[in-house]
Amino acid sequence: MAMKEIDIREVKENLVHLLADEWALVTAGRGDALGTMTVSWGGIGELWGKDMATIYIRPQRYTKKFLDENNYFTLSFYPEQYKDALRLCGSKSGREINKVEATGLTPCYYEKAPYFEEAKLVLVCRKVAVSAFEPSQFLDSGIMQNYAQNDFHAIYYGAIEKVLISE
């Protein structure tokens, strides 16, 4: 799909709905070496005077390596017909399968960040900070139910530098 650049404030769709209900792919890497996985936990807003996306990645996820090794990542959203591809990218590891081949998605790059041509919306993010959840800081004891293996998410903060939308 042909993409055009827009301002994040021009996005017509509800970004919370897109992320939580339709899911997204977070993708990082260079050349043929890229990692991608489905995410539905995250946030989009304003922080430190910048438009910002936050994503949460468990330590055992293969894509985490690509996020750690690269300064840019994308958060991309897809039409409904790609739901099976997103399901696969969220349930299989890139250590075990080639997700690009398995899904048929077409990788491309916008400057320093990979995404897939089939996306309807892409947020190109520059990694500005990384932190981790500290269980001692959880005020709601129910949160621990999400961490039976004590595999607390790393939190990646990405300044949204470009927003691309399909034409």
C-alpha positions as CSV (number, residue, x, y, z in Angstrom):
1,M,0.0,0.0,0.0
2,A,1.1,3.5,-0.7
3,M,1.7,5.5,2.5
4,K,1.5,9.2,3.3
5,E,2.8,11.0,6.3
6,I,0.3,12.7,8.7
7,D,0.4,14.2,12.1
8,I,-0.6,11.9,15.0
9,R,-3.5,14.2,15.8
10,E,-4.9,13.6,12.4
11,V,-5.5,9.8,13.0
12,K,-9.2,9.3,12.8
13,E,-9.4,5.9,14.4
14,N,-9.4,5.4,18.2
15,L,-5.8,4.4,19.0
16,V,-6.8,2.7,22.3
17,H,-9.3,0.5,20.3
18,L,-6.7,-0.2,17.6
19,L,-4.1,-1.3,20.1
20,A,-6.2,-3.1,22.7
21,D,-8.8,-4.7,20.4
22,E,-7.3,-4.9,16.9
23,W,-3.7,-5.4,18.1
24,A,-0.5,-4.2,16.5
25,L,2.9,-5.4,15.4
26,V,5.9,-4.0,17.1
27,T,8.9,-4.4,14.7
28,A,12.6,-3.6,15.0
29,G,15.8,-4.6,13.2
30,R,17.7,-4.0,10.0
31,G,17.9,-5.7,6.7
32,D,16.8,-9.3,6.9
33,A,17.4,-9.4,10.6
34,L,14.2,-8.1,12.1
35,G,11.9,-9.2,14.9
36,T,8.2,-8.6,15.0
37,M,5.5,-9.6,17.5
38,T,1.9,-8.8,18.3
39,V,1.1,-6.4,21.1
40,S,-2.1,-5.2,22.7
41,W,-0.7,-3.7,25.8
42,G,0.7,-0.3,25.4
43,G,-0.1,3.4,25.4
44,I,0.0,6.4,23.2
45,G,0.1,9.9,24.6
46,E,2.4,12.8,25.6
47,L,5.5,12.5,27.7
48,W,8.5,14.8,28.1
49,G,7.0,17.2,25.6
50,K,6.9,14.5,22.9
51,D,4.2,12.4,21.3
52,M,5.1,9.0,22.7
53,A,4.2,5.3,22.4
54,T,4.9,2.8,25.2
55,I,5.1,-0.9,24.7
56,Y,5.5,-3.7,27.2
57,I,7.7,-6.7,26.3
58,R,8.4,-9.8,28.4
59,P,12.0,-10.7,28.8
60,Q,11.7,-14.1,27.0
61,R,10.3,-12.6,23.8
62,Y,12.7,-13.0,20.8
63,T,11.7,-9.5,19.6
64,K,13.1,-8.0,22.8
65,K,16.6,-8.6,21.4
66,F,15.8,-6.5,18.3
67,L,14.3,-3.7,20.4
68,D,17.4,-3.6,22.7
69,E,19.8,-3.6,19.7
70,N,18.1,-0.9,17.7
71,N,17.2,2.8,18.3
72,Y,14.0,2.7,16.2
73,F,10.9,0.5,16.2
74,T,7.5,0.7,14.6
75,L,4.1,0.1,15.9
76,S,1.8,-0.9,13.0
77,F,-1.9,-1.6,12.6
78,Y,-3.6,-3.8,10.0
79,P,-6.9,-4.3,8.3
80,E,-9.1,-7.1,9.6
81,Q,-8.0,-9.6,6.9
82,Y,-4.6,-9.8,8.6
83,K,-5.9,-10.9,12.0
84,D,-4.5,-14.4,11.4
85,A,-1.1,-13.0,10.7
86,L,-1.2,-11.0,13.9
87,R,-2.4,-14.0,15.8
88,L,0.6,-16.1,14.5
89,C,3.0,-13.3,15.3
90,G,1.7,-13.2,18.9
91,S,1.8,-17.0,19.5
92,K,5.0,-18.2,17.7
93,S,8.5,-17.2,18.4
94,G,10.9,-15.9,15.7
95,R,13.4,-18.3,17.2
96,E,11.3,-21.2,15.8
97,I,9.8,-19.8,12.6
98,N,10.4,-17.1,10.0
99,K,7.3,-15.0,10.7
100,V,7.7,-13.1,7.4
101,E,7.5,-16.3,5.4
102,A,4.8,-17.8,7.6
103,T,2.5,-14.7,7.4
104,G,3.3,-13.6,3.8
105,L,3.7,-10.0,5.1
106,T,6.0,-7.8,3.0
107,P,8.8,-6.1,5.0
108,C,9.8,-2.5,4.0
109,Y,11.6,0.3,5.7
110,Y,10.9,3.9,6.5
111,E,14.3,5.4,7.1
112,K,15.7,3.4,10.1
113,A,12.6,1.4,11.0
114,P,11.0,-1.7,9.5
115,Y,7.3,-2.3,9.1
116,F,5.1,-4.2,6.7
117,E,3.5,-2.9,3.4
118,E,0.1,-4.3,4.4
119,A,-0.2,-1.9,7.4
120,K,-2.9,0.7,7.4
121,L,-1.2,2.8,10.0
122,V,2.4,2.9,11.2
123,L,4.0,4.8,14.1
124,V,7.8,5.2,13.6
125,C,9.3,5.5,17.0
126,R,12.7,6.5,18.3
127,K,13.6,4.6,21.5
128,V,14.2,7.3,24.2
129,A,14.0,5.2,27.4
130,V,13.7,1.7,28.7
131,S,12.5,0.7,32.2
132,A,11.0,-2.3,33.9
133,F,8.1,-3.0,36.2
134,E,9.1,-3.4,39.8
135,P,6.6,-5.7,41.7
136,S,7.3,-3.8,44.9
137,Q,5.6,-0.8,43.2
138,F,2.4,-2.6,42.3
139,L,-0.4,-1.1,44.4
140,D,-3.1,-3.6,43.2
141,S,-2.2,-7.1,44.3
142,G,-4.2,-8.5,41.4
143,I,-1.5,-7.3,39.0
144,M,0.7,-10.2,40.1
145,Q,-1.7,-12.7,38.5
146,N,-0.2,-11.6,35.2
147,Y,3.2,-12.7,36.4
148,A,3.1,-16.3,37.5
149,Q,6.6,-16.8,36.1
150,N,7.9,-13.5,37.5
151,D,8.6,-12.4,33.9
152,F,8.0,-8.7,34.4
153,H,7.7,-6.6,31.3
154,A,10.3,-4.2,30.1
155,I,8.8,-0.9,29.1
156,Y,10.0,0.8,25.9
157,Y,9.3,4.5,25.4
158,G,9.3,5.6,21.8
159,A,9.1,9.2,20.6
160,I,6.8,9.1,17.7
161,E,8.8,10.7,14.8
162,K,6.6,9.8,11.9
163,V,3.0,8.6,11.4
164,L,2.2,6.9,8.1
165,I,-1.2,6.0,6.9
166,S,-2.3,4.0,3.8
167,E,-3.7,6.1,1.0
